[in-house]
Amino acid sequence: MANYVKISCLSAPLCPVAPEVDLQEAVEKVISYWREKLKQVLPDRPDIIVLPECCDRPDVTMYPAQRRQEYYRHRKDQVRDFFAGVAKEHRCYIAYAAVREMEDGTFRNCIQLIDRTGAVVGVYNKNHLVIAEHDKYGILYGKEAPIIETDFGRVACAICFDLNFEELRIKYAQAKPDLILFSSAYHGGLMQNYWAYSCRAFFAGSVYTKSPSSILSPVGDVIGESTNYFHFVTRTVNLDCRVIHLDLNRTKFNAIKAKYGAKVNIYDPGRLGAVIISSESEDFTIEEIIREFELELLDDYMSRSLAHRHAPGHIEC
């Protein structure tokens, strides 16, 4: 049945903090900064808010690396706990992206996903660092690519440079999350569209204000973007959907619409040969429609086509 989720991607420049400012005052400035920024999206009552990479780091143009580590060690979980309080008060998830210190004194660039009760329900450590993150700032590479269970669906995470690497994308394509959260300092261009389409997942990217934050569909279409005037975007998506190819399915569309009308939506992005089919009803899921009309999922069609190519006698000698 319809599974509507309201997503907000919120961007902001890094908070300007002079390095000579007391560390606790710096933390409080960052919290105050984000308290004001959140006012832009909280009135829409989103289910999840995505924040950009290292969102609580003071502006790096004026805050040297050594002072930054001192700030992280003093900050500990204070900013995370602030966001946890907001998540609990407003009954939403928040993807809090920040550098954190581990118990052994090493650092990770991570996303901590906070749920509607203020609890951290999953952590993703950036798998693919820019080399300087390790060599200059002492951050270690993450090795896991967890799928995080939420009350609305299955969520995957990626951070900035991650978007360039097939190793991580393939893991997610195989895991089939409903939504990919992307916290970043760069946009990624066509890679956002490719990740959304290849993983058959919605994609929510929060990027610093030099580039737009975006929400994309599982066929790689941009559903909404922030602008040069408003550094946030909020859209409602329906996670009860699947991607199917037109071949063999297209002839069944008229029968589906004749029986269910607006209760089933079929969205064609054009040029792709694939569509998104979704249940807009509380009466049935899209999986029930797929079974009733014997629709073939895009991934199944591609697998069957590949197997057919490799069948004995099908390839030229």
C-alpha positions as CSV (number, residue, x, y, z in Angstrom):
1,M,0.0,0.0,0.0
2,A,1.1,3.6,-0.5
3,N,4.1,4.5,1.7
4,Y,4.5,8.2,1.6
5,V,7.7,9.7,3.1
6,K,8.5,13.4,3.3
7,I,12.2,14.1,2.8
8,S,14.0,17.3,3.5
9,C,17.6,18.0,2.3
10,L,19.0,21.0,4.1
11,S,22.2,22.8,3.0
12,A,24.2,25.5,4.7
13,P,27.7,26.9,4.4
14,L,30.0,25.8,7.3
15,C,29.5,27.9,10.4
16,P,32.1,30.6,10.7
17,V,34.1,30.3,13.9
18,A,37.3,32.0,14.7
19,P,40.1,29.6,15.9
20,E,40.7,31.7,19.0
21,V,37.1,31.2,20.2
22,D,36.8,29.0,23.3
23,L,36.0,25.4,22.3
24,Q,32.7,25.2,24.2
25,E,31.7,28.5,22.8
26,A,32.5,27.2,19.3
27,V,30.2,24.2,19.9
28,E,27.4,26.4,21.1
29,K,27.8,28.6,18.1
30,V,27.4,25.6,15.8
31,I,24.4,24.4,17.6
32,S,22.8,27.8,17.5
33,Y,23.6,28.0,13.8
34,W,21.8,24.7,13.0
35,R,18.9,25.5,15.3
36,E,18.2,28.5,13.0
37,K,18.7,26.5,9.8
38,L,16.4,23.7,10.8
39,K,13.5,26.3,11.1
40,Q,13.4,26.3,7.3
41,V,12.2,22.7,7.0
42,L,10.7,21.7,10.3
43,P,7.3,23.5,9.7
44,D,6.7,21.0,6.8
45,R,7.0,18.1,9.3
46,P,9.4,15.9,7.3
47,D,9.9,12.3,8.1
48,I,13.6,12.6,7.5
49,I,16.1,15.5,7.3
50,V,19.4,15.0,5.5
51,L,22.4,17.2,6.4
52,P,25.6,17.9,4.4
53,E,28.9,16.2,5.0
54,C,30.7,17.3,8.3
55,C,27.8,19.6,8.9
56,D,29.1,20.8,12.4
57,R,32.7,21.4,11.4
58,P,33.7,25.1,11.7
59,D,34.5,26.8,8.4
60,V,37.7,25.2,7.3
61,T,39.0,28.3,5.5
62,M,39.5,29.9,9.0
63,Y,39.8,26.9,11.3
64,P,43.2,25.0,11.0
65,A,43.4,21.2,11.1
66,Q,45.0,20.9,14.6
67,R,42.3,23.2,16.1
68,R,39.7,21.2,14.3
69,Q,40.8,18.0,16.1
70,E,40.7,19.8,19.4
71,Y,37.2,20.9,18.6
72,Y,36.1,17.4,17.8
73,R,37.5,16.0,21.0
74,H,35.8,18.7,23.1
75,R,32.5,18.6,21.1
76,K,32.2,14.8,21.7
77,D,28.4,14.1,21.1
78,Q,27.0,17.5,22.1
79,V,25.9,18.4,18.5
80,R,24.6,14.9,17.9
81,D,22.6,15.1,21.1
82,F,21.2,18.5,20.0
83,F,20.0,16.9,16.7
84,A,18.6,13.9,18.7
85,G,16.5,16.3,20.8
86,V,15.2,17.9,17.6
87,A,14.4,14.5,16.1
88,K,12.5,13.4,19.3
89,E,10.6,16.7,19.6
90,H,9.5,16.7,15.9
91,R,9.1,13.0,15.5
92,C,11.5,12.7,12.5
93,Y,14.7,11.0,11.5
94,I,17.9,13.1,11.0
95,A,20.9,12.0,9.0
96,Y,23.7,13.7,11.1
97,A,26.9,13.8,9.1
98,A,30.1,14.6,11.1
99,V,33.6,13.5,12.0
100,R,33.6,11.5,15.2
101,E,36.4,10.2,17.5
102,M,36.3,6.5,18.2
103,E,37.2,4.9,21.6
104,D,40.7,4.1,20.4
105,G,41.4,7.8,19.5
106,T,41.0,7.4,15.7
107,F,38.5,9.3,13.6
108,R,35.8,8.5,11.1
109,N,33.8,10.6,8.7
110,C,30.3,9.2,9.2
111,I,26.6,9.5,9.0
112,Q,24.7,8.7,12.3
113,L,21.0,8.2,11.5
114,I,18.9,9.4,14.4
115,D,15.3,8.1,14.7
116,R,12.1,9.7,15.9
117,T,12.8,8.9,19.5
118,G,16.3,10.5,19.4
119,A,18.2,7.2,19.3
120,V,21.0,6.4,16.8
121,V,19.7,3.5,14.8
122,G,22.6,3.1,12.4
123,V,26.0,4.4,11.6
124,Y,27.8,4.6,8.2
125,N,31.5,5.3,8.1
126,K,32.7,6.8,4.8
127,N,34.2,3.9,2.8
128,H,36.1,6.0,0.2
129,L,38.0,8.9,1.7
130,V,39.8,11.6,-0.2
131,I,43.5,10.6,0.4
132,A,44.1,13.8,2.4
133,E,41.4,12.9,4.9
134,H,43.6,10.0,6.0
135,D,47.1,11.4,5.5
136,K,46.5,14.9,6.7
137,Y,43.6,14.6,9.2
138,G,44.0,11.0,10.5
139,I,40.6,9.7,9.5
140,L,40.3,6.0,8.8
141,Y,38.4,4.4,5.9
142,G,35.1,2.6,6.8
143,K,34.7,-1.0,5.7
144,E,31.0,-1.7,6.1
145,A,28.0,-0.7,4.0
146,P,25.1,-1.3,6.3
147,I,21.4,-1.2,5.3
148,I,19.6,0.6,8.1
149,E,16.0,-0.4,8.9
150,T,13.6,2.5,9.6
151,D,9.8,2.6,10.2
152,F,9.3,3.6,6.6
153,G,11.9,1.5,4.7
154,R,15.4,0.4,4.2
155,V,18.1,3.1,4.1
156,A,21.7,3.1,2.7
157,C,24.2,5.9,3.1
158,A,27.0,7.4,1.1
159,I,29.3,10.4,1.7
160,C,30.8,12.7,-0.9
161,F,33.8,10.9,-2.6
162,D,32.0,7.5,-2.2
163,L,29.9,8.4,-5.2
164,N,32.9,7.7,-7.5
165,F,33.4,4.1,-6.6
166,E,31.6,1.1,-8.1
167,E,32.6,-1.2,-5.2
168,L,30.1,0.6,-2.9
169,R,27.5,1.2,-5.5
170,I,27.4,-2.5,-6.4
171,K,26.9,-3.5,-2.8
172,Y,23.9,-1.2,-2.6
173,A,22.5,-2.3,-6.0
174,Q,22.5,-5.9,-4.6
175,A,21.1,-4.9,-1.2
176,K,18.2,-2.9,-2.8
177,P,17.5,-0.2,-0.3
178,D,14.4,2.0,-0.6
179,L,16.4,5.2,-0.1
180,I,20.0,6.3,-0.4
181,L,21.1,9.2,1.9
182,F,24.0,11.3,0.5
183,S,25.8,13.8,2.6
184,S,28.4,15.7,0.7
185,A,30.6,18.6,-0.1
186,Y,30.3,18.0,-3.8
187,H,27.3,17.3,-6.0
188,G,28.5,14.3,-8.1
189,G,26.6,15.4,-11.3
190,L,25.3,12.5,-13.3
191,M,26.5,10.0,-10.7
192,Q,23.5,10.9,-8.6
193,N,21.2,10.0,-11.4
194,Y,23.2,6.8,-12.1
195,W,23.2,5.7,-8.4
196,A,19.5,6.2,-8.1
197,Y,18.7,4.3,-11.3
198,S,21.2,1.5,-10.9
199,C,20.1,0.9,-7.2
200,R,16.4,1.3,-8.1
201,A,16.2,3.6,-5.1
202,F,15.2,7.1,-4.2
203,F,18.2,9.3,-3.6
204,A,18.3,12.2,-1.2
205,G,21.4,14.4,-1.4
206,S,22.4,17.2,0.9
207,V,25.2,19.2,-0.6
208,Y,26.9,22.5,0.5
209,T,25.3,25.6,-1.0
210,K,27.7,25.8,-3.9
211,S,25.7,23.1,-5.5
212,P,22.0,22.2,-5.2
213,S,20.7,19.6,-2.8
214,S,18.5,17.1,-4.7
215,I,15.9,14.4,-4.4
216,L,15.8,11.8,-7.2
217,S,13.5,9.0,-8.2
218,P,14.5,5.3,-8.8
219,V,14.7,6.1,-12.5
220,G,17.2,8.9,-11.9
221,D,14.7,11.8,-12.4
222,V,15.2,14.9,-10.3
223,I,12.0,15.3,-8.2
224,G,13.1,18.5,-6.5
225,E,16.2,20.7,-5.9
226,S,17.2,23.5,-3.7
227,T,17.9,26.8,-5.4
228,N,20.3,29.7,-5.1
229,Y,17.7,31.5,-3.0
230,F,16.5,28.7,-0.8
231,H,19.1,26.2,0.4
232,F,16.7,23.4,1.2
233,V,14.3,21.1,-0.7
234,T,11.3,19.1,0.7
235,R,9.4,16.5,-1.3
236,T,7.0,13.6,-0.5
237,V,7.8,10.3,-2.2
238,N,6.0,7.0,-2.3
239,L,8.3,4.1,-1.4
240,D,5.7,1.5,-2.4
241,C,6.9,1.3,-6.0
242,R,9.0,-0.8,-8.3
243,V,10.9,-0.3,-11.5
244,I,9.8,-2.4,-14.5
245,H,10.9,-2.5,-18.2
246,L,8.4,-1.8,-20.9
247,D,9.0,-5.1,-22.7
248,L,6.2,-7.6,-22.1
249,N,4.7,-5.3,-19.4
250,R,3.5,-2.5,-21.5
251,T,0.6,-4.4,-23.0
252,K,-0.8,-4.8,-19.4
253,F,-0.9,-1.2,-18.5
254,N,-4.4,-0.5,-19.9
255,A,-5.9,-3.4,-18.0
256,I,-4.2,-2.2,-14.8
257,K,-5.6,1.4,-15.2
258,A,-9.0,0.1,-16.3
259,K,-9.3,-1.9,-13.0
260,Y,-7.6,0.4,-10.5
261,G,-7.5,3.9,-12.1
262,A,-5.7,6.4,-10.0
263,K,-5.0,3.9,-7.3
264,V,-2.0,2.7,-9.4
265,N,0.4,5.2,-10.9
266,I,2.7,4.4,-13.9
267,Y,5.4,7.0,-14.4
268,D,7.4,7.0,-17.6
269,P,10.5,9.2,-17.5
270,G,10.9,8.7,-21.3
271,R,13.9,7.5,-23.3
272,L,14.8,4.9,-20.7
273,G,12.5,2.0,-21.6
274,A,11.6,1.6,-17.9
275,V,8.8,3.0,-15.7
276,I,8.0,3.3,-12.0
277,I,4.8,1.6,-11.0
278,S,3.4,2.5,-7.6
279,S,0.4,1.8,-5.4
280,E,-1.4,5.0,-4.4
281,S,-4.0,3.1,-2.4
282,E,-4.4,1.8,1.2
283,D,-6.1,-1.3,-0.2
284,F,-3.1,-3.1,-1.7
285,T,0.6,-3.1,-2.2
286,I,2.4,-2.7,-5.5
287,E,3.7,-6.3,-5.0
288,E,0.1,-7.5,-5.2
289,I,-0.4,-5.7,-8.5
290,I,2.9,-7.2,-9.8
291,R,1.7,-10.7,-8.9
292,E,-1.9,-10.1,-10.2
293,F,-0.7,-8.9,-13.7
294,E,2.4,-11.0,-13.8
295,L,4.7,-8.0,-14.3
296,E,8.4,-8.6,-14.6
297,L,10.7,-6.4,-12.6
298,L,13.5,-4.6,-14.5
299,D,16.2,-6.5,-12.6
300,D,14.6,-9.8,-13.4
301,Y,14.2,-8.9,-17.0
302,M,17.9,-7.9,-17.3
303,S,19.0,-11.1,-15.5
304,R,16.9,-13.2,-17.8
305,S,18.2,-11.4,-20.9
306,L,21.8,-11.9,-19.8
307,A,21.2,-15.6,-19.1
308,H,19.7,-16.0,-22.5
309,R,22.8,-14.5,-24.1
310,H,25.0,-17.1,-22.4
311,A,22.8,-20.1,-23.1
312,P,24.6,-22.8,-25.2
313,G,24.6,-22.0,-28.9
314,H,23.4,-18.4,-28.5
315,I,26.8,-16.7,-28.9
316,E,28.6,-16.7,-32.2
317,C,31.7,-18.9,-32.6
